[in-house]
Amino acid sequence: MHPFGKNKLYAYWWKLSLRTQALNDMAFLQAAAPSITHQNLQVTLNGFLDELKNFTELRETITTYQKVIRSSFDDFILGPQIWFPLFYAILRLKKPEIVIETGCCTGTTTSLILYALQQNQRGHLYSIDMRFPDDWLSTGQLETGFLIPENLKSRWSLILGDTKVELPKLLATLGKVDLFYHDADHSYVYQMWKYLTAWPYIPVGGVLASDDIRHNTSFFDFGRQVPSKPLITQRGTNFGVLVK
């Protein structure tokens, strides 16, 4: 045993783990946004992390509804196995004009997207979701997106309805989507349908992002049908992107 005991070994392991995570994060973002140089990427990522740490409005709403969320802001948004910081970084690097997400629920990811658009000083988010009478939001008398800070809602449009109806209509109206994000029904057929529906409207350099990629093989099967290579983060391994 080392004279400093287990604590020093643990500290060494923890530093190595953080270093490995930082390298994985940079590799993921370098592939998602190849225009940024590796030399500048760590500084850029650290700046984005600082922005998230200072997202006081979302910190306050999560604190207000902590009994529902059952986690603190730092654990829920910035935890080492949480992919939110990487998704936020992609939004900041890509600076999309039009973002569509399917699934809003509490509004956690919605808030991150809107915060990124605010920092970018450009862009609009369209969220499509369906409320069911017996869902946990209704039971708790909470509205869809109840975590979203009020000062961010000017860049947000919520469409309540069936995604199978609303998504094709919205895409036809907008003509394109710079970043499409799935976070709704976890079934293979439904996820694959959304990927296939949104992909033709994503321009070159645009992004298809998806949560729940480990619930079934739809994301990976879709990735084999298109030229783009699926990028999977090491943070939680349940989030991936395809850059067109």
C-alpha positions in Angstrom: 0.0 0.0 0.0 1.2 3.5 -0.8 2.2 5.5 2.3 -0.5 8.0 1.6 -3.1 5.2 1.5 -6.2 4.8 -0.6 -7.0 8.5 -0.7 -4.0 9.3 -3.0 -4.8 6.3 -5.2 -8.4 7.5 -5.5 -7.2 11.1 -6.3 -4.9 9.8 -9.0 -7.8 7.7 -10.5 -10.1 10.7 -10.4 -7.7 13.0 -12.2 -7.1 10.3 -14.8 -10.8 9.8 -15.2 -11.4 13.6 -15.7 -8.5 13.8 -18.2 -10.0 10.9 -20.2 -13.4 12.5 -20.2 -12.0 15.8 -21.4 -10.2 14.0 -24.3 -13.4 12.1 -25.2 -15.4 15.4 -25.0 -13.0 17.2 -27.4 -12.9 14.2 -29.8 -16.7 14.2 -29.9 -17.0 18.0 -30.5 -14.1 18.0 -33.0 -16.0 15.5 -35.1 -19.3 17.4 -34.7 -17.7 20.8 -35.6 -14.5 20.1 -37.5 -14.0 23.7 -38.4 -12.8 24.5 -34.9 -9.1 23.7 -34.2 -8.1 21.2 -31.5 -5.9 23.9 -29.9 -8.9 26.2 -29.3 -11.4 23.5 -28.5 -10.6 23.0 -24.8 -10.7 26.7 -24.1 -14.0 27.0 -26.0 -15.5 24.1 -24.2 -14.5 25.5 -20.8 -16.1 28.8 -21.8 -19.4 27.0 -22.6 -19.2 25.1 -19.3 -18.8 28.4 -17.5 -21.9 29.7 -19.3 -23.9 26.7 -18.1 -22.7 27.1 -14.6 -24.0 30.7 -14.7 -27.4 29.7 -16.1 -29.0 31.1 -13.0 -32.6 31.2 -14.3 -32.7 27.4 -14.9 -30.8 26.8 -11.6 -33.6 28.7 -9.9 -36.5 26.9 -11.6 -34.9 23.5 -10.9 -34.5 24.5 -7.2 -38.2 25.5 -7.2 -39.3 22.2 -8.5 -36.6 20.0 -6.9 -39.2 17.7 -5.4 -40.3 16.9 -9.0 -36.8 16.8 -10.6 -35.3 15.0 -7.6 -31.9 16.4 -8.3 -29.8 19.6 -8.0 -28.9 21.8 -10.9 -25.2 20.7 -10.7 -26.0 17.0 -10.7 -28.8 17.2 -13.3 -27.1 19.5 -15.8 -23.4 19.3 -15.1 -22.8 15.8 -13.8 -19.9 13.9 -15.2 -22.2 11.3 -16.9 -24.6 14.0 -18.3 -24.4 14.9 -22.0 -26.1 18.2 -21.7 -22.8 20.2 -21.8 -21.8 18.6 -25.1 -25.2 19.2 -26.7 -25.0 22.8 -25.5 -21.6 23.1 -27.0 -22.8 21.8 -30.3 -25.6 24.4 -30.3 -23.1 27.2 -29.6 -20.6 26.0 -32.2 -23.2 25.4 -35.0 -25.4 28.5 -34.2 -28.5 27.0 -35.9 -31.2 29.4 -37.2 -34.0 26.8 -37.0 -34.2 24.1 -34.3 -37.0 21.5 -33.9 -37.3 19.1 -31.0 -39.9 16.4 -30.6 -40.7 15.9 -26.9 -40.5 18.7 -24.3 -41.9 17.4 -21.1 -40.3 19.3 -18.2 -38.5 21.7 -20.6 -34.9 20.9 -19.3 -33.4 20.3 -22.8 -35.7 23.0 -24.2 -34.2 25.5 -21.7 -30.6 24.5 -22.7 -31.4 25.0 -26.4 -33.1 28.4 -25.7 -30.2 29.5 -23.6 -27.8 28.6 -26.4 -29.9 30.5 -28.9 -29.9 33.5 -26.6 -26.1 33.4 -26.3 -25.8 33.0 -30.1 -28.2 36.0 -30.4 -30.0 34.1 -33.2 -32.3 31.2 -33.9 -35.8 29.9 -33.0 -36.9 26.7 -31.4 -40.1 24.7 -32.3 -41.1 22.1 -29.8 -43.7 19.4 -30.6 -45.2 17.5 -27.8 -48.5 15.7 -26.9 -50.1 16.0 -23.5 -52.0 13.0 -22.3 -54.7 13.4 -19.6 -53.0 10.8 -17.3 -49.4 11.9 -17.6 -47.4 12.9 -14.6 -47.3 16.5 -15.6 -51.1 16.7 -15.6 -51.3 14.8 -12.4 -49.0 17.3 -10.7 -50.8 20.3 -12.3 -47.7 21.2 -14.2 -47.6 22.6 -17.7 -45.4 21.2 -20.5 -42.1 23.0 -20.2 -42.6 24.3 -16.7 -38.9 24.6 -16.1 -38.3 27.0 -19.0 -37.3 30.5 -17.7 -39.8 33.2 -18.9 -37.1 35.4 -20.3 -36.2 32.7 -22.9 -39.6 32.1 -24.3 -39.5 34.8 -27.0 -37.4 32.4 -29.2 -39.8 29.4 -28.5 -42.9 28.1 -30.2 -44.7 25.1 -28.6 -46.9 23.0 -30.8 -49.2 20.6 -28.9 -50.2 17.7 -31.0 -49.3 14.4 -32.6 -45.8 14.5 -34.0 -46.8 12.4 -37.0 -49.2 15.1 -38.0 -47.4 18.2 -36.8 -43.8 17.4 -37.8 -44.4 17.0 -41.6 -46.5 20.2 -41.6 -43.8 22.2 -39.8 -41.0 21.0 -42.0 -43.0 21.8 -45.1 -43.7 25.3 -43.8 -40.1 26.1 -42.6 -38.4 24.4 -45.6 -35.4 23.3 -43.5 -34.2 22.5 -40.0 -30.6 23.3 -39.0 -30.7 21.1 -35.9 -33.3 18.4 -35.3 -33.5 16.8 -31.8 -35.5 13.7 -30.9 -36.6 13.1 -27.3 -40.0 11.5 -27.3 -41.5 8.1 -28.1 -38.8 5.4 -27.6 -40.2 2.8 -30.0 -38.0 1.7 -33.0 -40.7 2.5 -35.6 -41.4 6.0 -34.2 -37.8 7.0 -33.9 -36.9 5.7 -37.3 -39.8 7.6 -38.8 -38.7 10.9 -37.3 -35.1 10.5 -38.5 -36.3 9.6 -42.0 -38.8 12.5 -42.0 -36.4 15.2 -40.7 -33.2 14.2 -42.6 -34.1 15.5 -46.1 -34.7 19.0 -44.5 -31.4 19.2 -42.8 -28.8 21.1 -44.9 -25.2 20.1 -45.3 -23.4 20.8 -42.0 -26.7 20.5 -40.1 -27.3 18.2 -37.2 -29.6 15.4 -36.3 -29.4 14.8 -32.5 -31.1 12.1 -30.5 -31.6 11.0 -26.9 -32.6 7.5 -26.1 -30.3 5.9 -28.7 -29.8 2.8 -26.5 -33.6 2.1 -26.2 -33.5 0.3 -29.6 -31.2 0.1 -32.7 -33.0 2.7 -34.8 -30.3 5.4 -34.5 -27.6 3.0 -35.5 -29.6 1.4 -38.3 -30.4 4.9 -39.6 -26.7 5.8 -39.4 -25.9 2.9 -41.8 -28.4 4.3 -44.4 -26.8 7.7 -44.7 -23.2 8.8 -45.4 -22.8 10.5 -42.1 -21.1 8.7 -39.3 -22.9 8.4 -35.9 -21.1 10.2 -33.1 -21.7 8.8 -29.7 -20.6 10.6 -26.5 -19.0 8.8 -23.7 -21.2 10.8 -21.2 -24.0 8.4 -20.4 -23.7 6.8 -23.9 -27.4 7.5 -24.5 -27.0 10.6 -26.8 -25.7 10.7 -30.3 -25.6 13.0 -33.3 -25.3 12.8 -37.1 -23.7 15.8 -38.9 -24.9 15.9 -42.5 
